[in-house]
């Protein structure tokens, strides 16, 4: 029982107040890109966020659902004429 209380005591204040919320920096780390790429992705997917002290916080489950909703079985088709092999 003491371990649970100790573990809760070490949580960041944001995690206690808003659990399951992640920042753009955390999204960028998970996708292997920069914060700008993470912001572009979140805006493209129209994932709702809350802004706390200038930091956007995204719900992890909603972000995951938005990503899975865009899943396709094939690569997107390119426009125009196919490139010739060099």
N, C-alpha and C positions, 0 to 999 in steps of 0.2 A: 504494500500500500504506500510505503514511503517513496518508492521509486516513481510511482505515478505522480505524486505531489512534487517531487524534485523535477521530473521531466516537464511538468506544466510550468514550474517556476523558471525554467530555462527557455521557454518559448518567447519569441519576439512579441512585443505588445500587439503588433498588427495581426499575428496569428491567433491571439486570444480574442481580439475584437472582431476580426473578419477572417474566419477560417476559410481555407480553400481558395484564397485570392492570391494571384501572382502578378508580379510587375513585368514590365516590358523587358527588363534585363533578364529576369528568370525565363521568360519565353524565349528570348534570344539564345540563351545558353542551351535550352532544350532543343531548339531547331538547328543550332550550330551556325547562327548568323549574328548580325549586329542588331542593336536596338532599333535602328531605322527599318530594317527588314521585318522585325517583329511588329512594329507599329503598322507598316504597310500591310502585312498579313492580317492583322486584327481589323484594320479598317476595311480591307477587301471583303473579309468574311462578315463584316457588320456585327462584331461581337460587342455586346454592351459592356460598359465599364463604369466604375465609380472613381471619382477623382478626390484624393485625400492629400492635402498639403502639396498640391502640384504633381502628385504621382498617380498615374492611372493604374487601377487594380482591376484585373479581369478574373472572372469566375473560371476556375480550371475546367469544370464540367461543361460549361457552355462553350468554351473555346474548343474543347475536344469534340463536342457534338457538331460544332460548325465545321471543323476539319473533316470529320467523318462524312458529313452531308455532301461534301464536294468530291468525295472519293469516286473515281471512275475506273473502269476496267482496262482502258487503253490510253496511250499517250495522245495528247491533243494533236489534231491534224494541222499541219503547217499550210499557210496560204501561199499561193504563187507556184511558180515553176520549181520542180525539184533541182537540187544542185548537182552539178556534174562532179564525178570523182576526179581528183587532181592527178 
